[in-house]
């Protein structure tokens, strides 16, 4: 389980998070929704120690992450995988080398075993046969799939998705969501997804939290969020420009 | 790599980005700067030959004789030391600026400009001190 307790984060004078509390159950697909620039990606980076909070705690099971450094932090990170917005694939490496990279660097597996694992992951994300291509030769959707294969290859317990479908057409959005669902059923990781794909994300998530002005304003199942009486939630999921949320 | 989150990806994989990014660049600079220095020395000698011998009519024999008597082994070593230290300065400054670049493509442009300016100024200052020591 991941627990976030009273998390505050500011960049200079700009306050991003102001007292976020979350409890992400093991094995769930937990989705964080909210306006662009509201601090969703920042929250994700705080979970994995890429950023340090000003105040507050992040617990991964019994380990408090936010003040860890060096080897202790790396031990926690080894339990995580992350899919970045743009994929964050290494430009100079082929698809095969990108997916094999964490195994080559973090394990002592033989190349034949690594090859088998890479092939298996690429088949799972529907990209068999592109091993020799470079990231620049792939479409946006393919890059995200390769990044997903790379994130999954070391079999993480927790997988963080930072807007996995941004910039994709509706068909690819649904295909990525289906892929996350299928992989989750197969591998049983805990998924934390930052997204504003409304309403598509509701069919994927098991829990949804809405972040607004630095704090969580609603948490619940997709059905509970969709029927919420909170005007902030209703305005956001209906995409209305009039309401308590200012569209700037 | 910072802007496209590749450095973050290395950190998430529990890998040290310094080892993967800064180490090889520093090593490459230490190897290539003295080699580049040697190339430029040869180009300089033959540039002087073209001007002195071909344009101004100095005899080729006296040009090379004067050169070998004026240039000492200390000059060669001095060039080597300087190029090595310049390599370290350039690699260090550029890696630092690149590592902490922010705010998208504009941030990369700004970091590049700052890295070039800072490297040039540091080389100028360091050259002054090194010349006065050597």
Interface residues (C-beta under 8 A of the other chain):
Chain A: X45 X48 X50 X73 X74 X75 X77 X78 X80 X81 X82 X84 X85 X86 X88 X89 X90 X91 X101 X102 X105 X106 X154
Chain B: X4 X5 X6 X8 X9 X11 X12 X13 X14 X15
